[in-house]
Amino acid sequence: MRFQLLGLLSIADGEHAVVLQPSKPTSLLAALLIHSGAVVSTDYLVRAVWDTEPPVTAKAALQSCVLRLRRIFAKYGIASDTIEAVPGGYRMRMDRDTCDLVRFRELVRAADSADAETEPCLLREALALWHGPVLANVSSQLLHRDEAPRLTEERLRVLERLCDIELARGRCREVLSEVWDAARHHPERERFAEQLAEALYRTGRQTEALAEIRAVKGRLKEEFGIDPGAALQRLELAILRGEDLAVPSGFAVPSGFAVPPGPAAPPGLALPSDLAIRPGSAVSPARAVPAIGAGTVPAALPPAHADAGGTPQPTQPDAPPPVPTAAAPVTLTIAPVACFSGRAPQLAALQGALTGDHPATGPVVISGAPGIGKTALALQAAHLARDAFPGGCFALALTRADGSPLSAAEARARLPYAPGAGRRLLVLDDAVSAEQIRPLLPGPGEGVAVVTSRRGLAGLVATHGGVVHRLDTLDAEESHQLLISTLGAERVAGEPTAARELARVCGHFPLSLRIAAARLLTRPGLGIGDCAAWLAGDPPARLSLADEPLMSVPRVFESALRRLSPRLREAFVLLATEDPDGTVPSAVPDEVLEQLADAGFVEEGPPKPYRMHDLLRVYARQHVAPPPRTPVGSAAAPG
């Protein structure tokens, strides 16, 4: 006998199932099965069974309801001690053979660590356990309000994941009916609309794909007065341009999965560097970046690369080589970062760690403040070291566009599975903790990981060794050279003093300099001095691009600030408002300063004095309301 919870609550024996009628014992059984293995309190069970109208003698009534449920069990040959009376409540111990919810979760967990060929099979097996709307024959209002949405969310996350995998494998026709059904039944989830539009477009139905996207846009505008997310808008633009789509955002094509090459991408489309794409694959529009030529600056960068000091150059229009078989090495040539300048000592040190006579045996960590250029340095170093890694070079953003981190399991699922292909280089971008990174590190002899993070990740280095490169802002000459490489030598030579003032206003942050350069490039008549004066009127609020919200210094700083605990945010704002010259007062407790330094909000120390970057200090003063005064010594650990 087994209990089926994922649909109509029923008791099954082989292929035969008995659907339970809506009743108080049915609500009780559902509450116990949802929390299988845990002690469910008497108070919770009373609320689940009687909702807002519990009987006067609630405990006695619950015991009577348990007795009725045990009688139902006896009718179907289920032992009465399946329900255990324990101090404080009741418990049912279920396993994968006796409850479909337990089996569903075990299959999903198994898929997290499965190889690329087994993972979709396990996910399909898990989804096959669902046989209708959850708890449809359970009358409990509490369970429908609190538990049914959570269970449905578990299923939809698995379905999204499976559809991403199938699209990455090029199985667009096979997955079309699934995403069509999901998009119709769950219009509130934009991801299903994206998957449906992508599947339609890649099967030659461009008009229908655009109609789907525009239907979503119309509904959101009519019902909520908002536009769809950036990913759906980029997808629409890619379809209108006729670009070639193949891989979902941030997804690594598994070894042995041949992605149909399709027509060549149009000139000017660059491969986003956080996609692990094999020769023959095409690029997802969600991460596509306009190609950058000499002396130009992108209008948009991928979310994960918002702090990059450069942009990937366009891929060559040559015909792609044949897609390798499962036994062939999986390779990726990470494009050089366009207009990359400065960081010569750090770049040389990274090359030594990756390809020198004594290469790093642990992770190579690049840390620093938000917008400081960590991603650009990592990608440039990976490009230069690519020939030393026959197993391929792969880059993956570890945070989503909204700033939320991928779990280690999600990240591992997106990395390629290529046993025996040789040493490989992983660029793991924007890590939030050591725990997120440890499961992703290559084993001994398998390769090297370059990790970028706002945090120092000292715990990771303590357990796995490796080297750490902490980035500071560019110096004055490096900033000047970056402006020359983006704006062109002639324009900068015409206003050399103004160019240096612009670099100062930008705080010598690579992200700020690129945003300012983009503004100048799109306004040929705007002088460098005029631009610097305008930006100085309200930095860093004016360091953003109107047509690309992801290219925004305030947005990047805000995203970093959200990762701090509330008390640590208060400490940061207090330090900025009380410290006029950038040197942090020595009276501030070292514990607070260490936490802020680890998060990239202050630099150096001890023994040198701690200091705060000018741009961060101005941001805190102008764009974060000073909190009530609290002792900064009580700041909690960063979240």
HELIX and SHEET records of a PDB file:
HELIX    1   1 LYS A   24  ILE A   34  1                                  11    
HELIX    2   2 THR A   42  TRP A   50  1                                   9    
HELIX    3   3 ALA A   58  LYS A   75  1                                  18    
HELIX    4   4 SER A   80  THR A   82  5                                   3    
HELIX    5   5 ASP A  100  ASP A  112  1                                  13    
HELIX    6   6 THR A  118  LEU A  127  1                                  10    
HELIX    7   7 GLN A  141  LEU A  142  1                                   2    
HELIX    8   8 LEU A  143  GLU A  147  3                                   5    
HELIX    9   9 ALA A  148  ALA A  168  1                                  21    
HELIX   10  10 CYS A  172  HIS A  185  1                                  14    
HELIX   11  11 GLU A  190  ARG A  202  1                                  13    
HELIX   12  12 GLN A  206  PHE A  224  1                                  19    
HELIX   13  13 ALA A  230  ARG A  241  1                                  12    
HELIX   14  14 PRO A  285  ARG A  287  5                                   3    
HELIX   15  15 PRO A  303  HIS A  305  5                                   3    
HELIX   16  16 ALA A  344  THR A  355  1                                  12    
HELIX   17  17 LYS A  374  LEU A  384  1                                  11    
HELIX   18  18 ARG A  386  ALA A  388  5                                   3    
HELIX   19  19 ALA A  408  ARG A  414  1                                   7    
HELIX   20  20 ALA A  434  ILE A  437  1                                   4    
HELIX   21  21 ARG A  438  LEU A  440  5                                   3    
HELIX   22  22 ALA A  458  HIS A  464  1                                   7    
HELIX   23  23 ALA A  476  LEU A  487  1                                  12    
HELIX   24  24 ALA A  489  GLY A  494  1                                   6    
HELIX   25  25 PRO A  496  VAL A  505  1                                  10    
HELIX   26  26 PRO A  510  LEU A  521  1                                  12    
HELIX   27  27 ILE A  528  ALA A  536  1                                   9    
HELIX   28  28 VAL A  553  ARG A  562  1                                  10    
HELIX   29  29 PRO A  566  GLU A  578  1                                  13    
HELIX   30  30 ASP A  590  ASP A  598  1                                   9    
HELIX   31  31 ASP A  614  HIS A  623  1                                  10    
HELIX   32  32 VAL A  632  SER A  634  5                                   3    
SHEET    1   A 3 ARG A   2  GLN A   4  0                                        
SHEET    2   A 3 SER A  10  ASP A  13 -1                                        
SHEET    3   A 3 HIS A  16  VAL A  19 -1                                        
SHEET    1   B 3 VAL A  40  SER A  41  0                                        
SHEET    2   B 3 GLY A  89  MET A  92 -1                                        
SHEET    3   B 3 ILE A  83  VAL A  86 -1                                        
SHEET    1   C 2 LEU A 269  ALA A 270  0                                        
SHEET    2   C 2 VAL A 289  PRO A 290 -1                                        
SHEET    1   D 2 THR A 311  PRO A 312  0                                        
SHEET    2   D 2 VAL A 337  ALA A 338 -1                                        
SHEET    1   E 5 CYS A 393  ALA A 397  0                                        
SHEET    2   E 5 ARG A 424  ALA A 431  1                                        
SHEET    3   E 5 GLY A 447  SER A 453  1                                        
SHEET    4   E 5 VAL A 364  GLY A 368  1                                        
SHEET    5   E 5 VAL A 467  LEU A 471  1                                        
SHEET    1   F 2 SER A 544  LEU A 545  0                                        
SHEET    2   F 2 GLU A 548  SER A 552 -1                                        
END                                                                             
